[in-house]
Amino acid sequence: ETGVTQTPRHLVMGMTNKKSLKCEQHLGHNAMYWYKQSAKKPLELMFVYSLEERVENNSVPSRFSPECPNSSHLFLHLHTLQPEDSALYLCASSQDNRGTYEQYFGPGTRLTVT
Amino acid sequence: DQQVKQNSPSLSVQEGRISILNCDYTNSMFDYFLWYKKYPAEGPTFLISISSIKDKNEDGRFTVFLNKSAKHLSLHIVPSQPGDSAVYFCAAIRSMEYGNKLVFGAGTILRVKS
């Protein structure tokens, strides 16, 4: 596979469930990102990892927990979510998190919290 | 505080004509701007970018214009094709302590009618 892949593509979970979103990039990039896109709103940056180190936590509630075991993989662990957390979650990667390198996005996980 | 604004939620254009998508920003510290295109069920894909030291960048049918004094940029697509129908996001790069952050607009839905 090439580019940025995300699994699952769709996820429905209850508020008491625990689930994880997975992202994998095959581009040799050093930076990875999680974004949230709610309906008719701009993409919101959630987390940034550079060389597997978290460099930004954009005031995200603790019910979202990221993990970056290596530069190719990024996870978003979810627990006790709220219905307002229903959104499209996008993963992205870039060569570096400095300079003007464009970010490459995965197809996203459509999350519905019931 | 939305620093990047796309005030037109949608635009409809006839095939072969010009599509003009607009974007306004408020932060004069932005020094690089990008346009992304998103099809349904796919992640955003990078389209074209422009540095703040330029006022125009052209790539095939796509041209981005930047007016720094007005804090305004636009994407011109000519001639428009049905395959251009998608959501277009304007984004700006902001330098942070940890690196660079992409700030996105809410997107404009472009429909090209054949």
Interface residues (C-beta under 8 A of the other chain):
Chain A: V4 Q6 R9 A31 K40 K41 P42 L43 L45 V48 S50 V55 E56 L90 A92 D96 N97 R98 G99 T100 E102 Q103 Y104 F105 G106 P107 G108
Chain B: Q2 V4 P9 Y32 L34 Y36 A41 E42 G43 P44 T45 F46 S49 S51 F89 I93 M96 Y98 G99 N100 K101 L102 V103 F104 G105 A106 G107
